[in-house]
């Protein structure tokens, strides 16, 4: 549902119903850990416009193991077709 302006959007309710759920928090923590792993290796840098991509998506049973991670442009990583729950089709 598109919002005409931010005043119409209830961010608190969104957080309670989606962003604050245990599943979403766990996935976010896994993504952050994967990026930190490659940041320490020097493969990505803050503000470089790159994303850490999982060859096998977390939603399809992939892991944050180094063998499942790669660095791609943000556009390439976000251009996959996705389901309504944001998982990769």
Phi and psi restraints in degrees (range 20) as a CNS / XPLOR table:
assign (resid 1 and name C) (resid 2 and name N)
       (resid 2 and name CA) (resid 2 and name C) 1.0 -73.5 20.0 2
assign (resid 2 and name N) (resid 2 and name CA)
       (resid 2 and name C) (resid 3 and name N) 1.0 145.9 20.0 2
assign (resid 2 and name C) (resid 3 and name N)
       (resid 3 and name CA) (resid 3 and name C) 1.0 -106.1 20.0 2
assign (resid 3 and name N) (resid 3 and name CA)
       (resid 3 and name C) (resid 4 and name N) 1.0 139.2 20.0 2
assign (resid 3 and name C) (resid 4 and name N)
       (resid 4 and name CA) (resid 4 and name C) 1.0 -74.6 20.0 2
assign (resid 4 and name N) (resid 4 and name CA)
       (resid 4 and name C) (resid 5 and name N) 1.0 -36.6 20.0 2
assign (resid 4 and name C) (resid 5 and name N)
       (resid 5 and name CA) (resid 5 and name C) 1.0 -150.5 20.0 2
assign (resid 5 and name N) (resid 5 and name CA)
       (resid 5 and name C) (resid 6 and name N) 1.0 164.1 20.0 2
assign (resid 5 and name C) (resid 6 and name N)
       (resid 6 and name CA) (resid 6 and name C) 1.0 -65.1 20.0 2
assign (resid 6 and name N) (resid 6 and name CA)
       (resid 6 and name C) (resid 7 and name N) 1.0 -21.8 20.0 2
assign (resid 6 and name C) (resid 7 and name N)
       (resid 7 and name CA) (resid 7 and name C) 1.0 -65.3 20.0 2
assign (resid 7 and name N) (resid 7 and name CA)
       (resid 7 and name C) (resid 8 and name N) 1.0 -25.9 20.0 2
assign (resid 7 and name C) (resid 8 and name N)
       (resid 8 and name CA) (resid 8 and name C) 1.0 -80.1 20.0 2
assign (resid 8 and name N) (resid 8 and name CA)
       (resid 8 and name C) (resid 9 and name N) 1.0 -13.7 20.0 2
assign (resid 8 and name C) (resid 9 and name N)
       (resid 9 and name CA) (resid 9 and name C) 1.0 -92.8 20.0 2
assign (resid 9 and name N) (resid 9 and name CA)
       (resid 9 and name C) (resid 10 and name N) 1.0 131.2 20.0 2
assign (resid 9 and name C) (resid 10 and name N)
       (resid 10 and name CA) (resid 10 and name C) 1.0 -98.8 20.0 2
assign (resid 10 and name N) (resid 10 and name CA)
       (resid 10 and name C) (resid 11 and name N) 1.0 89.9 20.0 2
assign (resid 10 and name C) (resid 11 and name N)
       (resid 11 and name CA) (resid 11 and name C) 1.0 -65.7 20.0 2
assign (resid 11 and name N) (resid 11 and name CA)
       (resid 11 and name C) (resid 12 and name N) 1.0 -35.7 20.0 2
assign (resid 11 and name C) (resid 12 and name N)
       (resid 12 and name CA) (resid 12 and name C) 1.0 -62.1 20.0 2
assign (resid 12 and name N) (resid 12 and name CA)
       (resid 12 and name C) (resid 13 and name N) 1.0 -44.2 20.0 2
assign (resid 12 and name C) (resid 13 and name N)
       (resid 13 and name CA) (resid 13 and name C) 1.0 -65.7 20.0 2
assign (resid 13 and name N) (resid 13 and name CA)
       (resid 13 and name C) (resid 14 and name N) 1.0 -39.7 20.0 2
assign (resid 13 and name C) (resid 14 and name N)
       (resid 14 and name CA) (resid 14 and name C) 1.0 -59.3 20.0 2
assign (resid 14 and name N) (resid 14 and name CA)
       (resid 14 and name C) (resid 15 and name N) 1.0 -44.4 20.0 2
assign (resid 14 and name C) (resid 15 and name N)
       (resid 15 and name CA) (resid 15 and name C) 1.0 -64.3 20.0 2
assign (resid 15 and name N) (resid 15 and name CA)
       (resid 15 and name C) (resid 16 and name N) 1.0 -44.3 20.0 2
assign (resid 15 and name C) (resid 16 and name N)
       (resid 16 and name CA) (resid 16 and name C) 1.0 -64.1 20.0 2
assign (resid 16 and name N) (resid 16 and name CA)
       (resid 16 and name C) (resid 17 and name N) 1.0 -38.1 20.0 2
assign (resid 16 and name C) (resid 17 and name N)
       (resid 17 and name CA) (resid 17 and name C) 1.0 -88.9 20.0 2
assign (resid 17 and name N) (resid 17 and name CA)
       (resid 17 and name C) (resid 18 and name N) 1.0 -22.6 20.0 2
assign (resid 17 and name C) (resid 18 and name N)
       (resid 18 and name CA) (resid 18 and name C) 1.0 -134.2 20.0 2
assign (resid 18 and name N) (resid 18 and name CA)
       (resid 18 and name C) (resid 19 and name N) 1.0 -67.2 20.0 2
assign (resid 18 and name C) (resid 19 and name N)
       (resid 19 and name CA) (resid 19 and name C) 1.0 -62.5 20.0 2
assign (resid 19 and name N) (resid 19 and name CA)
       (resid 19 and name C) (resid 20 and name N) 1.0 -26.1 20.0 2
assign (resid 19 and name C) (resid 20 and name N)
       (resid 20 and name CA) (resid 20 and name C) 1.0 -92.6 20.0 2
assign (resid 20 and name N) (resid 20 and name CA)
       (resid 20 and name C) (resid 21 and name N) 1.0 1.5 20.0 2
assign (resid 20 and name C) (resid 21 and name N)
       (resid 21 and name CA) (resid 21 and name C) 1.0 -74.4 20.0 2
assign (resid 21 and name N) (resid 21 and name CA)
       (resid 21 and name C) (resid 22 and name N) 1.0 155.8 20.0 2
assign (resid 21 and name C) (resid 22 and name N)
       (resid 22 and name CA) (resid 22 and name C) 1.0 -61.5 20.0 2
assign (resid 22 and name N) (resid 22 and name CA)
       (resid 22 and name C) (resid 23 and name N) 1.0 -39.7 20.0 2
assign (resid 22 and name C) (resid 23 and name N)
       (resid 23 and name CA) (resid 23 and name C) 1.0 -63.3 20.0 2
assign (resid 23 and name N) (resid 23 and name CA)
       (resid 23 and name C) (resid 24 and name N) 1.0 -46.1 20.0 2
assign (resid 23 and name C) (resid 24 and name N)
       (resid 24 and name CA) (resid 24 and name C) 1.0 -67.0 20.0 2
assign (resid 24 and name N) (resid 24 and name CA)
       (resid 24 and name C) (resid 25 and name N) 1.0 -39.9 20.0 2
assign (resid 24 and name C) (resid 25 and name N)
       (resid 25 and name CA) (resid 25 and name C) 1.0 -63.0 20.0 2
assign (resid 25 and name N) (resid 25 and name CA)
       (resid 25 and name C) (resid 26 and name N) 1.0 -40.1 20.0 2
assign (resid 25 and name C) (resid 26 and name N)
       (resid 26 and name CA) (resid 26 and name C) 1.0 -65.3 20.0 2
assign (resid 26 and name N) (resid 26 and name CA)
       (resid 26 and name C) (resid 27 and name N) 1.0 -44.9 20.0 2
assign (resid 26 and name C) (resid 27 and name N)
       (resid 27 and name CA) (resid 27 and name C) 1.0 -63.5 20.0 2
assign (resid 27 and name N) (resid 27 and name CA)
       (resid 27 and name C) (resid 28 and name N) 1.0 -39.9 20.0 2
assign (resid 27 and name C) (resid 28 and name N)
       (resid 28 and name CA) (resid 28 and name C) 1.0 -64.2 20.0 2
assign (resid 28 and name N) (resid 28 and name CA)
       (resid 28 and name C) (resid 29 and name N) 1.0 -41.0 20.0 2
assign (resid 28 and name C) (resid 29 and name N)
       (resid 29 and name CA) (resid 29 and name C) 1.0 -63.7 20.0 2
assign (resid 29 and name N) (resid 29 and name CA)
       (resid 29 and name C) (resid 30 and name N) 1.0 -39.2 20.0 2
assign (resid 29 and name C) (resid 30 and name N)
       (resid 30 and name CA) (resid 30 and name C) 1.0 -65.1 20.0 2
assign (resid 30 and name N) (resid 30 and name CA)
       (resid 30 and name C) (resid 31 and name N) 1.0 -41.6 20.0 2
assign (resid 30 and name C) (resid 31 and name N)
       (resid 31 and name CA) (resid 31 and name C) 1.0 -65.5 20.0 2
assign (resid 31 and name N) (resid 31 and name CA)
       (resid 31 and name C) (resid 32 and name N) 1.0 -42.1 20.0 2
assign (resid 31 and name C) (resid 32 and name N)
       (resid 32 and name CA) (resid 32 and name C) 1.0 -63.9 20.0 2
assign (resid 32 and name N) (resid 32 and name CA)
       (resid 32 and name C) (resid 33 and name N) 1.0 -40.2 20.0 2
assign (resid 32 and name C) (resid 33 and name N)
       (resid 33 and name CA) (resid 33 and name C) 1.0 -64.1 20.0 2
assign (resid 33 and name N) (resid 33 and name CA)
       (resid 33 and name C) (resid 34 and name N) 1.0 -40.1 20.0 2
assign (resid 33 and name C) (resid 34 and name N)
       (resid 34 and name CA) (resid 34 and name C) 1.0 -63.9 20.0 2
assign (resid 34 and name N) (resid 34 and name CA)
       (resid 34 and name C) (resid 35 and name N) 1.0 -43.8 20.0 2
assign (resid 34 and name C) (resid 35 and name N)
       (resid 35 and name CA) (resid 35 and name C) 1.0 -65.3 20.0 2
assign (resid 35 and name N) (resid 35 and name CA)
       (resid 35 and name C) (resid 36 and name N) 1.0 -42.1 20.0 2
assign (resid 35 and name C) (resid 36 and name N)
       (resid 36 and name CA) (resid 36 and name C) 1.0 -62.0 20.0 2
assign (resid 36 and name N) (resid 36 and name CA)
       (resid 36 and name C) (resid 37 and name N) 1.0 -35.8 20.0 2
assign (resid 36 and name C) (resid 37 and name N)
       (resid 37 and name CA) (resid 37 and name C) 1.0 -61.5 20.0 2
assign (resid 37 and name N) (resid 37 and name CA)
       (resid 37 and name C) (resid 38 and name N) 1.0 -46.3 20.0 2
assign (resid 37 and name C) (resid 38 and name N)
       (resid 38 and name CA) (resid 38 and name C) 1.0 -75.6 20.0 2
assign (resid 38 and name N) (resid 38 and name CA)
       (resid 38 and name C) (resid 39 and name N) 1.0 -26.4 20.0 2
assign (resid 38 and name C) (resid 39 and name N)
       (resid 39 and name CA) (resid 39 and name C) 1.0 -65.1 20.0 2
assign (resid 39 and name N) (resid 39 and name CA)
       (resid 39 and name C) (resid 40 and name N) 1.0 -42.7 20.0 2
assign (resid 39 and name C) (resid 40 and name N)
       (resid 40 and name CA) (resid 40 and name C) 1.0 -65.8 20.0 2
assign (resid 40 and name N) (resid 40 and name CA)
       (resid 40 and name C) (resid 41 and name N) 1.0 -31.7 20.0 2
assign (resid 40 and name C) (resid 41 and name N)
       (resid 41 and name CA) (resid 41 and name C) 1.0 -79.7 20.0 2
assign (resid 41 and name N) (resid 41 and name CA)
       (resid 41 and name C) (resid 42 and name N) 1.0 -9.9 20.0 2
assign (resid 41 and name C) (resid 42 and name N)
       (resid 42 and name CA) (resid 42 and name C) 1.0 83.2 20.0 2
assign (resid 42 and name N) (resid 42 and name CA)
       (resid 42 and name C) (resid 43 and name N) 1.0 13.7 20.0 2
assign (resid 42 and name C) (resid 43 and name N)
       (resid 43 and name CA) (resid 43 and name C) 1.0 -83.6 20.0 2
assign (resid 43 and name N) (resid 43 and name CA)
       (resid 43 and name C) (resid 44 and name N) 1.0 -23.0 20.0 2
assign (resid 43 and name C) (resid 44 and name N)
       (resid 44 and name CA) (resid 44 and name C) 1.0 -132.0 20.0 2
assign (resid 44 and name N) (resid 44 and name CA)
       (resid 44 and name C) (resid 45 and name N) 1.0 159.7 20.0 2
assign (resid 44 and name C) (resid 45 and name N)
       (resid 45 and name CA) (resid 45 and name C) 1.0 -136.3 20.0 2
assign (resid 45 and name N) (resid 45 and name CA)
       (resid 45 and name C) (resid 46 and name N) 1.0 152.9 20.0 2
assign (resid 45 and name C) (resid 46 and name N)
       (resid 46 and name CA) (resid 46 and name C) 1.0 -61.2 20.0 2
assign (resid 46 and name N) (resid 46 and name CA)
       (resid 46 and name C) (resid 47 and name N) 1.0 129.0 20.0 2
assign (resid 46 and name C) (resid 47 and name N)
       (resid 47 and name CA) (resid 47 and name C) 1.0 78.6 20.0 2
assign (resid 47 and name N) (resid 47 and name CA)
       (resid 47 and name C) (resid 48 and name N) 1.0 15.1 20.0 2
assign (resid 47 and name C) (resid 48 and name N)
       (resid 48 and name CA) (resid 48 and name C) 1.0 -85.7 20.0 2
assign (resid 48 and name N) (resid 48 and name CA)
       (resid 48 and name C) (resid 49 and name N) 1.0 -3.4 20.0 2
assign (resid 48 and name C) (resid 49 and name N)
       (resid 49 and name CA) (resid 49 and name C) 1.0 77.0 20.0 2
assign (resid 49 and name N) (resid 49 and name CA)
       (resid 49 and name C) (resid 50 and name N) 1.0 14.3 20.0 2
assign (resid 49 and name C) (resid 50 and name N)
       (resid 50 and name CA) (resid 50 and name C) 1.0 -106.7 20.0 2
assign (resid 50 and name N) (resid 50 and name CA)
       (resid 50 and name C) (resid 51 and name N) 1.0 152.7 20.0 2
assign (resid 50 and name C) (resid 51 and name N)
       (resid 51 and name CA) (resid 51 and name C) 1.0 -118.4 20.0 2
assign (resid 51 and name N) (resid 51 and name CA)
       (resid 51 and name C) (resid 52 and name N) 1.0 153.0 20.0 2
assign (resid 51 and name C) (resid 52 and name N)
       (resid 52 and name CA) (resid 52 and name C) 1.0 -92.0 20.0 2
assign (resid 52 and name N) (resid 52 and name CA)
       (resid 52 and name C) (resid 53 and name N) 1.0 118.2 20.0 2
assign (resid 52 and name C) (resid 53 and name N)
       (resid 53 and name CA) (resid 53 and name C) 1.0 -104.3 20.0 2
assign (resid 53 and name N) (resid 53 and name CA)
       (resid 53 and name C) (resid 54 and name N) 1.0 142.1 20.0 2
assign (resid 53 and name C) (resid 54 and name N)
       (resid 54 and name CA) (resid 54 and name C) 1.0 -96.5 20.0 2
assign (resid 54 and name N) (resid 54 and name CA)
       (resid 54 and name C) (resid 55 and name N) 1.0 122.7 20.0 2
assign (resid 54 and name C) (resid 55 and name N)
       (resid 55 and name CA) (resid 55 and name C) 1.0 -56.9 20.0 2
assign (resid 55 and name N) (resid 55 and name CA)
       (resid 55 and name C) (resid 56 and name N) 1.0 -47.3 20.0 2
assign (resid 55 and name C) (resid 56 and name N)
       (resid 56 and name CA) (resid 56 and name C) 1.0 -105.4 20.0 2
assign (resid 56 and name N) (resid 56 and name CA)
       (resid 56 and name C) (resid 57 and name N) 1.0 113.4 20.0 2
assign (resid 56 and name C) (resid 57 and name N)
       (resid 57 and name CA) (resid 57 and name C) 1.0 -57.1 20.0 2
assign (resid 57 and name N) (resid 57 and name CA)
       (resid 57 and name C) (resid 58 and name N) 1.0 150.2 20.0 2
assign (resid 57 and name C) (resid 58 and name N)
       (resid 58 and name CA) (resid 58 and name C) 1.0 -58.4 20.0 2
assign (resid 58 and name N) (resid 58 and name CA)
       (resid 58 and name C) (resid 59 and name N) 1.0 -35.7 20.0 2
assign (resid 58 and name C) (resid 59 and name N)
       (resid 59 and name CA) (resid 59 and name C) 1.0 -69.0 20.0 2
assign (resid 59 and name N) (resid 59 and name CA)
       (resid 59 and name C) (resid 60 and name N) 1.0 -16.2 20.0 2
assign (resid 59 and name C) (resid 60 and name N)
       (resid 60 and name CA) (resid 60 and name C) 1.0 -106.8 20.0 2
assign (resid 60 and name N) (resid 60 and name CA)
       (resid 60 and name C) (resid 61 and name N) 1.0 16.8 20.0 2
assign (resid 60 and name C) (resid 61 and name N)
       (resid 61 and name CA) (resid 61 and name C) 1.0 95.8 20.0 2
assign (resid 61 and name N) (resid 61 and name CA)
       (resid 61 and name C) (resid 62 and name N) 1.0 8.4 20.0 2
assign (resid 61 and name C) (resid 62 and name N)
       (resid 62 and name CA) (resid 62 and name C) 1.0 -71.6 20.0 2
assign (resid 62 and name N) (resid 62 and name CA)
       (resid 62 and name C) (resid 63 and name N) 1.0 170.5 20.0 2
assign (resid 62 and name C) (resid 63 and name N)
       (resid 63 and name CA) (resid 63 and name C) 1.0 -125.5 20.0 2
assign (resid 63 and name N) (resid 63 and name CA)
       (resid 63 and name C) (resid 64 and name N) 1.0 178.4 20.0 2
assign (resid 63 and name C) (resid 64 and name N)
       (resid 64 and name CA) (resid 64 and name C) 1.0 -98.4 20.0 2
assign (resid 64 and name N) (resid 64 and name CA)
       (resid 64 and name C) (resid 65 and name N) 1.0 19.8 20.0 2
assign (resid 64 and name C) (resid 65 and name N)
       (resid 65 and name CA) (resid 65 and name C) 1.0 -64.7 20.0 2
assign (resid 65 and name N) (resid 65 and name CA)
       (resid 65 and name C) (resid 66 and name N) 1.0 148.8 20.0 2
assign (resid 65 and name C) (resid 66 and name N)
       (resid 66 and name CA) (resid 66 and name C) 1.0 -56.0 20.0 2
assign (resid 66 and name N) (resid 66 and name CA)
       (resid 66 and name C) (resid 67 and name N) 1.0 -32.8 20.0 2
assign (resid 66 and name C) (resid 67 and name N)
       (resid 67 and name CA) (resid 67 and name C) 1.0 -70.5 20.0 2
assign (resid 67 and name N) (resid 67 and name CA)
       (resid 67 and name C) (resid 68 and name N) 1.0 -15.3 20.0 2
assign (resid 67 and name C) (resid 68 and name N)
       (resid 68 and name CA) (resid 68 and name C) 1.0 -102.1 20.0 2
assign (resid 68 and name N) (resid 68 and name CA)
       (resid 68 and name C) (resid 69 and name N) 1.0 2.1 20.0 2
assign (resid 68 and name C) (resid 69 and name N)
       (resid 69 and name CA) (resid 69 and name C) 1.0 -108.6 20.0 2
assign (resid 69 and name N) (resid 69 and name CA)
       (resid 69 and name C) (resid 70 and name N) 1.0 146.9 20.0 2
assign (resid 69 and name C) (resid 70 and name N)
       (resid 70 and name CA) (resid 70 and name C) 1.0 -150.6 20.0 2
assign (resid 70 and name N) (resid 70 and name CA)
       (resid 70 and name C) (resid 71 and name N) 1.0 158.7 20.0 2
assign (resid 70 and name C) (resid 71 and name N)
       (resid 71 and name CA) (resid 71 and name C) 1.0 -103.2 20.0 2
assign (resid 71 and name N) (resid 71 and name CA)
       (resid 71 and name C) (resid 72 and name N) 1.0 125.7 20.0 2
assign (resid 71 and name C) (resid 72 and name N)
       (resid 72 and name CA) (resid 72 and name C) 1.0 -136.0 20.0 2
assign (resid 72 and name N) (resid 72 and name CA)
       (resid 72 and name C) (resid 73 and name N) 1.0 167.3 20.0 2
assign (resid 72 and name C) (resid 73 and name N)
       (resid 73 and name CA) (resid 73 and name C) 1.0 -67.6 20.0 2
assign (resid 73 and name N) (resid 73 and name CA)
       (resid 73 and name C) (resid 74 and name N) 1.0 155.1 20.0 2
assign (resid 73 and name C) (resid 74 and name N)
       (resid 74 and name CA) (resid 74 and name C) 1.0 -60.2 20.0 2
assign (resid 74 and name N) (resid 74 and name CA)
       (resid 74 and name C) (resid 75 and name N) 1.0 -40.3 20.0 2
assign (resid 74 and name C) (resid 75 and name N)
       (resid 75 and name CA) (resid 75 and name C) 1.0 -62.1 20.0 2
assign (resid 75 and name N) (resid 75 and name CA)
       (resid 75 and name C) (resid 76 and name N) 1.0 -44.4 20.0 2
assign (resid 75 and name C) (resid 76 and name N)
       (resid 76 and name CA) (resid 76 and name C) 1.0 -64.4 20.0 2
assign (resid 76 and name N) (resid 76 and name CA)
       (resid 76 and name C) (resid 77 and name N) 1.0 -37.8 20.0 2
assign (resid 76 and name C) (resid 77 and name N)
       (resid 77 and name CA) (resid 77 and name C) 1.0 -74.4 20.0 2
assign (resid 77 and name N) (resid 77 and name CA)
       (resid 77 and name C) (resid 78 and name N) 1.0 -31.0 20.0 2
assign (resid 77 and name C) (resid 78 and name N)
       (resid 78 and name CA) (resid 78 and name C) 1.0 -96.9 20.0 2
assign (resid 78 and name N) (resid 78 and name CA)
       (resid 78 and name C) (resid 79 and name N) 1.0 4.9 20.0 2
assign (resid 78 and name C) (resid 79 and name N)
       (resid 79 and name CA) (resid 79 and name C) 1.0 -96.0 20.0 2
assign (resid 79 and name N) (resid 79 and name CA)
       (resid 79 and name C) (resid 80 and name N) 1.0 3.2 20.0 2
assign (resid 79 and name C) (resid 80 and name N)
       (resid 80 and name CA) (resid 80 and name C) 1.0 -69.4 20.0 2
assign (resid 80 and name N) (resid 80 and name CA)
       (resid 80 and name C) (resid 81 and name N) 1.0 146.5 20.0 2
assign (resid 80 and name C) (resid 81 and name N)
       (resid 81 and name CA) (resid 81 and name C) 1.0 -69.6 20.0 2
assign (resid 81 and name N) (resid 81 and name CA)
       (resid 81 and name C) (resid 82 and name N) 1.0 138.5 20.0 2
assign (resid 81 and name C) (resid 82 and name N)
       (resid 82 and name CA) (resid 82 and name C) 1.0 -127.9 20.0 2
assign (resid 82 and name N) (resid 82 and name CA)
       (resid 82 and name C) (resid 83 and name N) 1.0 156.8 20.0 2
assign (resid 82 and name C) (resid 83 and name N)
       (resid 83 and name CA) (resid 83 and name C) 1.0 -80.4 20.0 2
assign (resid 83 and name N) (resid 83 and name CA)
       (resid 83 and name C) (resid 84 and name N) 1.0 174.5 20.0 2
assign (resid 83 and name C) (resid 84 and name N)
       (resid 84 and name CA) (resid 84 and name C) 1.0 -62.8 20.0 2
assign (resid 84 and name N) (resid 84 and name CA)
       (resid 84 and name C) (resid 85 and name N) 1.0 -26.5 20.0 2
assign (resid 84 and name C) (resid 85 and name N)
       (resid 85 and name CA) (resid 85 and name C) 1.0 -88.2 20.0 2
assign (resid 85 and name N) (resid 85 and name CA)
       (resid 85 and name C) (resid 86 and name N) 1.0 11.9 20.0 2
assign (resid 85 and name C) (resid 86 and name N)
       (resid 86 and name CA) (resid 86 and name C) 1.0 75.0 20.0 2
assign (resid 86 and name N) (resid 86 and name CA)
       (resid 86 and name C) (resid 87 and name N) 1.0 5.3 20.0 2
assign (resid 86 and name C) (resid 87 and name N)
       (resid 87 and name CA) (resid 87 and name C) 1.0 -78.6 20.0 2
assign (resid 87 and name N) (resid 87 and name CA)
       (resid 87 and name C) (resid 88 and name N) 1.0 154.5 20.0 2
assign (resid 87 and name C) (resid 88 and name N)
       (resid 88 and name CA) (resid 88 and name C) 1.0 -72.5 20.0 2
assign (resid 88 and name N) (resid 88 and name CA)
       (resid 88 and name C) (resid 89 and name N) 1.0 137.5 20.0 2
